[in-house]
Amino acid sequence: MARGRSSDRTGRAPLERTERLLAELPDLEVLGLLHGSSNYTFLARLEPHPPAGLLAVYKPARGESPLWDFEAGTLYQREVAAYELSKVLGWPRIPPTVVRPQGPHGVGAVQLFIEADRRHFLEEQSTRRKTWAQVALFDVLVNNADRKSGHCLFDAKDEVWMIDHGLTFHVDQKLRTVIWDFSGDPLPQALCGDVERALVDVEKGRLAETLGGLLSPAEVRVLKRRLRGVLDASWRFPEPSSAWSVPWPPI
């Protein structure tokens, strides 16, 4: 969700409070199905939370569509793993996302709902270069197989939020994205420290334990390899290899 949140306890406090509410508020009411998703994704309200409940996106494991290349029932865990990595990196801005063990349709991911306008990446492609570079690098690190333009949300404060990280962390190369603007560029110097910090945390810090409960050992090993790889002096942002490299539809 750079913001320096991982090392600033003051900055982390509101996030941690939201995470606790998402995980612990006792009543989760499904308000309706969010259309346009290949999996069952619900708008939900968590109570009691004045004045009118806390709105969230609920993605139960039971609602995941079968895929040949991702293990069934793991997409919600990947959503949470992506959020946890973003907290340590300090970017990109991902809504607080937690595993909720119980819900109307069983265990799943619950993510803070973002009230967004209709803008998306392809409409803002020429602006916010720093933000898009962070998103492009994050997608390389998590091996995002489905970065569509519509996964980039703009809120009322003009902040950019990134959503939909279920198809991530595969051990095989899966990168598919609409953001190829930085192909051939080296790692931005300003992001080196963030990546180094994340590598240390995923090797022997809190993040190592967190990801160990969300991803397979092989997926964590390959994540470490990607983190090390982008820190190599010769590393460059990848280039699309074919039409398959861009998701369809792009929005």
C-alpha positions in Angstrom: 0.0 0.0 0.0 6.9 4.7 -0.6 5.2 5.0 2.7 7.7 3.6 5.3 4.9 1.8 7.1 6.8 -1.3 8.1 9.3 0.6 10.4 7.0 3.3 11.7 4.9 2.1 14.6 2.7 5.2 14.4 2.0 4.6 10.7 1.3 0.9 11.3 -1.2 1.3 14.2 -4.3 2.3 12.0 -3.5 -0.7 9.7 -3.2 -3.1 12.5 -6.5 -1.9 14.0 -8.2 -2.4 10.7 -6.7 -5.8 10.3 -8.1 -6.8 13.8 -11.5 -5.5 12.9 -11.6 -7.4 9.7 -10.6 -10.6 11.4 -12.4 -10.3 14.7 -15.7 -8.3 14.3 -18.2 -11.1 15.1 -20.8 -10.6 12.4 -20.1 -10.7 8.7 -23.2 -10.1 6.5 -23.0 -10.7 2.8 -24.6 -7.8 1.0 -24.3 -9.1 -2.6 -22.1 -10.5 -5.3 -19.5 -8.3 -6.9 -19.8 -8.9 -10.6 -17.0 -9.2 -13.1 -14.9 -11.7 -11.2 -14.1 -15.2 -12.2 -14.4 -16.3 -8.6 -17.2 -15.7 -6.1 -16.4 -12.3 -4.6 -18.9 -10.7 -2.2 -19.4 -7.2 -0.7 -19.9 -7.7 3.0 -20.5 -5.7 6.1 -18.8 -6.4 9.4 -20.7 -5.5 12.6 -20.8 -4.1 15.2 -18.9 -1.1 13.9 -20.5 2.3 14.0 -21.9 4.2 12.3 -23.0 1.7 9.6 -20.7 -1.2 9.7 -17.3 -1.8 8.1 -17.5 -2.6 4.4 -15.2 -5.4 3.1 -14.7 -7.7 0.2 -15.1 -11.3 1.1 -13.4 -14.0 -1.0 -14.1 -17.5 0.3 -12.0 -20.4 -0.6 -15.1 -22.3 -1.5 -15.9 -19.8 -4.2 -12.6 -20.1 -6.1 -12.9 -21.4 -9.7 -10.7 -24.5 -10.4 -7.4 -23.7 -12.2 -5.0 -26.1 -13.8 -1.9 -24.2 -12.5 -2.9 -23.0 -9.0 -3.7 -25.3 -6.2 -7.4 -25.2 -5.4 -8.4 -23.3 -2.2 -5.2 -21.3 -2.0 -6.0 -18.0 -3.9 -7.4 -16.3 -0.8 -4.1 -17.1 1.0 -2.1 -15.5 -1.8 -4.2 -12.4 -1.5 -3.1 -12.1 2.1 0.5 -13.0 1.4 0.7 -10.2 -1.2 -0.7 -7.7 1.3 1.8 -8.8 4.0 4.7 -8.4 1.6 3.5 -4.9 0.6 3.5 -3.9 4.2 7.2 -4.7 4.6 8.2 -3.2 1.2 6.1 -0.1 1.9 4.4 -0.3 -1.5 2.2 -0.7 -3.4 -0.9 0.5 -1.5 -3.0 -2.6 -0.9 -6.2 -2.5 1.3 -5.8 -4.3 4.6 -6.4 -8.0 3.9 -6.7 -10.9 6.4 -7.7 -14.5 6.6 -11.0 -14.8 8.2 -11.5 -18.4 9.5 -15.3 -18.2 9.6 -17.8 -16.6 7.3 -21.2 -17.4 5.6 -19.3 -19.4 3.0 -16.4 -20.6 5.1 -12.8 -19.5 5.4 -11.6 -16.9 3.0 -9.8 -13.5 2.6 -11.5 -10.3 3.8 -10.2 -7.1 2.5 -11.2 -3.5 3.3 -13.6 -2.2 0.7 -12.3 0.8 -1.2 -14.8 3.3 -2.6 -13.3 4.1 -5.9 -14.2 6.1 -9.0 -14.1 4.7 -12.6 -10.4 5.6 -13.3 -7.9 2.8 -13.9 -4.3 2.4 -15.0 -4.7 2.8 -18.7 -6.4 6.2 -18.2 -3.6 7.4 -15.9 -0.7 5.6 -17.6 1.3 8.8 -18.3 1.1 10.1 -14.8 2.3 8.8 -11.4 5.4 7.1 -12.8 6.8 6.4 -9.4 3.7 4.6 -8.3 3.5 2.5 -11.5 7.2 1.6 -11.2 6.5 0.3 -7.7 3.5 -1.7 -8.9 5.5 -3.1 -11.9 8.3 -4.2 -9.5 5.9 -5.7 -7.0 4.2 -7.7 -9.7 7.6 -9.1 -10.7 8.4 -10.1 -7.1 5.0 -11.8 -6.5 5.0 -13.2 -10.1 1.5 -11.7 -10.7 -0.3 -13.7 -13.4 -3.2 -11.2 -13.7 -2.5 -7.5 -13.4 -5.3 -5.8 -15.2 -5.9 -2.1 -15.6 -9.0 -2.3 -13.5 -7.1 -3.7 -10.5 -5.7 -0.1 -10.0 -8.3 1.9 -8.0 -8.5 5.6 -7.3 -10.2 6.8 -4.2 -11.8 10.1 -3.2 -8.4 11.4 -2.0 -6.8 10.5 -5.3 -4.8 7.7 -3.7 -4.1 4.6 -5.8 -4.9 1.2 -4.4 -4.0 -2.2 -5.9 -6.4 -5.2 -5.6 -6.8 -8.8 -6.8 -3.6 -10.7 -6.0 -5.0 -14.2 -6.0 -2.9 -15.4 -8.9 0.5 -14.7 -7.4 3.6 -16.5 -6.0 3.6 -19.4 -8.4 7.0 -21.1 -8.7 6.9 -21.0 -12.5 7.2 -17.8 -14.5 3.6 -16.5 -14.8 3.9 -12.7 -15.2 1.0 -11.2 -17.1 0.4 -7.5 -16.8 -0.8 -4.4 -18.6 2.1 -2.5 -17.0 5.1 -3.0 -19.3 6.2 0.6 -19.3 9.5 0.0 -17.6 10.7 -2.9 -19.6 14.5 -2.8 -19.9 14.9 -0.3 -17.1 17.2 -1.1 -14.1 15.9 -1.3 -10.5 15.1 2.3 -9.3 17.8 3.2 -6.8 15.1 4.5 -4.4 13.6 1.1 -4.1 16.7 -0.9 -3.4 16.5 -0.4 0.4 12.9 -1.5 0.5 13.7 -4.7 -1.4 16.7 -5.4 0.8 14.6 -5.0 3.9 11.9 -7.4 2.5 14.6 -10.0 1.7 15.9 -9.9 5.3 12.4 -10.1 6.7 11.3 -13.0 4.5 14.5 -14.9 5.3 14.6 -14.5 9.1 12.0 -12.0 10.3 8.3 -11.9 11.1 7.4 -12.1 7.4 9.1 -15.5 7.2 6.7 -17.0 9.7 3.7 -15.2 8.2 4.3 -16.4 4.6 5.1 -19.9 5.9 1.5 -20.1 6.9 0.1 -18.9 3.6 2.4 -20.2 0.9 4.2 -23.5 0.2 7.9 -23.8 1.1 8.8 -23.9 -2.6 6.9 -20.7 -3.2 8.7 -18.9 -0.4 12.0 -20.1 -1.7 11.3 -18.7 -5.2 10.1 -15.4 -3.7 13.5 -15.1 -2.0 15.2 -15.9 -5.3 13.2 -13.1 -7.0 14.1 -10.6 -4.3 17.8 -11.4 -4.6 17.5 -11.4 -8.4 16.2 -7.8 -8.7 19.0 -6.6 -6.5 21.6 -7.9 -8.9 23.4 -5.0 -10.7 22.6 -6.5 -14.1 18.9 -6.9 -13.5 16.4 -5.2 -15.7 12.6 -5.0 -15.8 11.4 -7.9 -18.0 9.9 -7.4 -21.5 6.7 -9.1 -22.7 7.5 -12.3 -24.5 4.3 -12.7 -26.5 0.6 -11.6 -26.7 0.1 -14.0 -23.7 2.1 -11.5 -21.5 -0.9 -9.1 -21.5 -4.1 -10.3 -19.7 -7.4 -10.3 -21.7 -9.5 -8.4 -21.3 -7.0 -5.8 -20.2 -9.4 -4.0 -17.9 
